[in-house]
Amino acid sequence: MAEHRSMQRAALLDAARTLLSEGGTDALTFPALAERTGLARSSVYEYFRSRAAVVEELCEVDFPVWAAEVEAAMAAADGSAAQVEAYVRTQLDLVGDRRHRAVVAISASELDAGAREKIRAAHGALVSMIVDALTGLGHAEPRLAAMLVQGVVDAAVRRIELGAAEEPGVVAEAAVSMVLRGVRG
């Protein structure tokens, strides 16, 4: 029974990712989740009490996987500047990934305070990854610089997500160049 519930919960989360990546937060409804998974609408409520609960669990499950990819890319980089570049590039490379698209859609939505706090905490952990690299570059305010670097990444993500006139690679190159010049300057 526990295994069945676990599989159903995973199916609901997978359906939520798909809905979020295809249609944003407006697409994430319990009737849509029920339709995607073949469950009765009332059954969805047995797993999640609200949309916010779905969002919170997606953050708990997906954000660490995404962050681990960024962390692994940084660990494989040689030197502080290469780590900063890996931090930016890996996040931008993940833009097309369903987990990432879901996290972006989630962060743009109207959420309760608990869900917003979990997203802030997860985001803070991601930003903390780059502080040591910025310290290694001799940056006087590495924590502030980390937040600003993430701001550039977030703007580049939005630009790519919007299907801007530039190709994603052009956006990524511009973001990497801007960040590296900024943190060295």
C-alpha positions in Angstrom: 0.0 0.0 0.0 2.8 2.4 0.9 4.6 1.7 -2.4 1.3 2.3 -4.3 0.8 5.7 -2.6 4.4 6.6 -3.3 4.0 5.8 -6.9 0.8 7.8 -7.1 2.4 10.8 -5.4 5.3 10.6 -7.9 2.9 10.5 -10.8 1.1 13.5 -9.4 4.3 15.4 -9.1 5.4 14.4 -12.6 2.0 15.6 -13.9 2.4 18.9 -12.0 5.8 19.4 -13.6 4.3 18.9 -17.0 1.4 21.2 -16.4 3.7 23.9 -15.0 6.2 23.7 -17.8 3.5 23.7 -20.5 1.0 26.2 -19.1 2.5 27.9 -16.1 0.8 28.1 -12.7 -2.7 28.6 -14.2 -2.5 25.1 -15.7 -1.8 23.5 -12.3 -5.3 22.6 -11.1 -6.5 19.5 -9.3 -8.9 18.6 -12.1 -5.9 18.8 -14.5 -3.8 16.7 -12.2 -6.6 14.1 -11.9 -7.0 14.0 -15.7 -3.2 13.6 -16.3 -2.9 10.8 -13.8 -6.2 9.0 -14.3 -7.1 9.6 -10.6 -10.5 10.9 -9.4 -10.3 14.6 -8.5 -11.2 13.7 -4.9 -8.2 11.3 -4.8 -5.8 14.1 -5.6 -6.9 15.7 -2.3 -5.8 12.6 -0.5 -2.2 13.4 -1.5 -2.2 17.2 -1.5 -4.4 19.6 0.5 -3.8 22.5 -1.9 -1.9 23.7 -5.0 0.6 25.3 -2.6 1.3 21.8 -1.1 2.0 20.5 -4.6 4.3 23.4 -5.2 6.1 23.0 -1.9 6.8 19.3 -2.5 8.0 20.0 -6.1 10.5 22.5 -4.6 11.6 20.0 -2.0 12.1 17.3 -4.6 13.3 19.1 -7.7 15.4 22.0 -6.4 18.0 19.9 -4.7 18.5 17.9 -8.0 18.9 21.1 -10.0 21.2 22.6 -7.3 23.3 19.4 -7.3 23.9 19.8 -11.1 25.1 23.3 -10.6 27.3 22.2 -7.7 28.8 19.3 -9.7 29.6 21.6 -12.6 31.3 24.1 -10.2 33.3 21.3 -8.5 34.5 20.1 -11.9 35.7 23.6 -12.9 39.3 24.6 -12.4 39.7 27.9 -10.5 37.3 30.5 -9.1 36.5 32.2 -12.5 35.7 28.9 -14.1 33.5 28.1 -11.1 31.6 31.3 -11.6 31.2 30.6 -15.3 30.0 27.0 -14.5 27.5 28.5 -12.0 26.0 30.7 -14.7 26.2 28.3 -17.6 24.7 25.3 -15.8 21.7 27.2 -14.7 21.1 28.6 -18.2 21.7 25.1 -19.7 18.9 23.8 -17.5 16.3 26.3 -18.7 14.8 23.7 -21.1 14.6 21.0 -18.4 11.0 20.4 -17.1 12.2 20.6 -13.5 13.6 24.0 -14.2 10.6 25.2 -16.1 8.4 24.1 -13.2 10.5 26.0 -10.7 10.4 29.1 -12.8 6.7 28.9 -13.2 6.3 28.3 -9.4 8.4 31.3 -8.5 6.2 33.5 -10.6 3.0 32.3 -8.9 0.8 33.5 -6.1 1.8 31.2 -3.2 1.2 31.1 0.5 3.9 32.2 2.9 5.1 28.7 3.6 5.7 27.9 0.0 7.4 31.3 -0.6 9.7 30.7 2.4 10.8 27.2 1.0 11.5 28.7 -2.4 13.6 31.6 -0.7 15.5 29.1 1.4 16.3 26.9 -1.6 17.3 29.9 -3.7 19.5 31.1 -0.9 21.3 27.7 -0.8 21.9 28.0 -4.5 23.3 31.5 -4.2 25.5 30.4 -1.3 27.4 28.0 -3.6 29.1 30.8 -5.5 30.2 32.9 -2.5 33.5 30.9 -2.1 34.3 31.3 -5.8 33.8 35.1 -5.5 35.9 35.2 -2.4 38.6 33.3 -4.3 38.4 36.0 -7.0 39.1 38.6 -4.2 35.7 40.2 -4.3 35.3 42.6 -1.4 31.6 41.8 -1.0 31.2 38.2 -2.1 27.7 37.7 -0.6 26.3 40.8 -2.3 28.1 39.9 -5.5 26.5 36.4 -5.4 23.0 37.9 -5.2 23.8 40.2 -8.1 25.2 37.3 -10.1 22.0 35.4 -9.5 20.1 38.5 -10.6 21.9 38.3 -14.0 21.1 34.6 -14.2 17.5 35.2 -13.4 17.2 37.9 -16.0 18.9 35.6 -18.6 16.5 32.8 -17.7 13.5 35.1 -18.2 15.0 36.2 -21.6 15.4 32.6 -22.7 12.0 31.6 -21.4 10.3 34.4 -23.2 11.7 33.1 -26.5 13.6 36.4 -27.1 14.9 37.3 -30.5 18.4 36.1 -29.4 19.3 32.5 -29.4 19.7 31.0 -25.9 23.4 30.6 -26.6 23.8 34.3 -27.3 21.9 35.1 -24.1 24.2 32.7 -22.1 27.4 34.2 -23.6 26.2 37.7 -22.8 25.3 36.7 -19.2 28.6 34.9 -18.6 30.6 37.8 -20.1 28.7 40.3 -18.0 29.1 38.3 -14.8 32.8 37.6 -15.3 33.7 41.2 -16.1 31.6 42.4 -13.2 33.1 40.1 -10.5 36.6 40.8 -11.7 36.1 44.5 -12.0 
